[in-house]
Amino acid sequence: MFQIDKLIYREPNFLSKDDCKRLINSFNKNKSYQETSMHATKEKLTNATFDTYDITPDKKEEFNYIKNITKLALNNYYKYLKSSGNFHYDIRNILRYSHRYRILKYNIGASIHPHIDFSPYTFASIVFNLNENYKGGEFSFFNGKLDLNLKQGEVMIFPASHFWVHEVKEITEGVRYSINSFISSVPHEVKNKINKISSNLENEYLNSTSKNEILGPYILDK
């Protein structure tokens, strides 16, 4: 029987200690902000308490470095999935583009609530852990059913869907740094255009079709 947690790919010592330190220093030299996302169980937009620094293309050295290590990690993830013999041969094509490179800083008391990374055409998330001199900060899946402690330089990749609720538990000592981005089947800019067209088409359909024709007999009740 295949266990769902085997879809979580972890590779230790993927980044060197020097590269981890360099990326942490980069965060501390730049302005950060805080994110919001939907809480997985409370059904409301919730503020995260960690700080975020975006690695944009104009930051060429950092951007290209993270792009290259992400590409390498994704190739390793693909080989890992392929070696199991359990998945569609075309799985490589849903792991083609990464977007939103960010360095995250979790101070004491910081965490992120249970949430998902799902959006249309996004199929995975990738995390590089940059340090380990902290307590708390476990990467937790399935509303606390599976807690993982990541080491410095370790990479982790996992699926992004409504089935993959995850959180980072509160930091109780020290500071945690990590890099995160999302993996899609199409470029981010293309995805935004597709989503806009899709939304317009759906609205046109809803406005031109009766409720019974739209819903059919098998839609779940809220």
C-alpha positions, 0 to 999 in steps of 0.5 A: 500500500502506498503511503501518502506521506511518501509524496513528501520529498526530502533531501538533506544537505542540499545547500551548503552552510555558506550559501544558507548564511549568505541568503540569511544575510540577504534577508536581513539587509532588505525590507520585509512584509507579512502575508495573509492566506485562508485558514484551512479550518476557520474559513477566513483570511488570516495574517501570518506572523512571519516576515517575507522578503521577495526575491525578484528578477531585478535581484539577479544574483539571488534570483538566479541562484534560487532558480537554479537550485529549484530546478535541480531539486525539482529534477531530483523530485521527478526522478524520485516519483518516477522511480516508484512506478506509481505515477503518470509518465507525464508528471514532469509537465506539471512541475515545470515553472516556479514562481514567488521566490521568497525568504521567510523569517520566523521570530519567537512567537511566529508561525503560520496557520493551517492552510493550503498552497493550492491555486489553479495550475499549481501542483507543488511547493518547495522549501529550503531550510536555511538554519536549525538553531531554533526550537519549535517551527515544525513543518506540520501536515494534515492538521498536526498529524505529521510533524517534520523537523528540517535541518540546515540546507535541507530541501522539501517538496510536497504536493499543493492541493486541498488534501495537503493542509500544512502549517509551521508551528510556533517558534519558541526559541531562536529564529527560523529562516527558509526559502519557499516558492510554488511549482506550476505547469504554466508560467505565473504570468500565463496562469494569471491570464488563463484564470481571468479568461476562465472566470469570465467564461464561467460568469458568462455560463452562469448568466446564460444557464438555469440553476438546475442545468448548472448544478446537476444531481451530484454537487455536495451541500455546504 
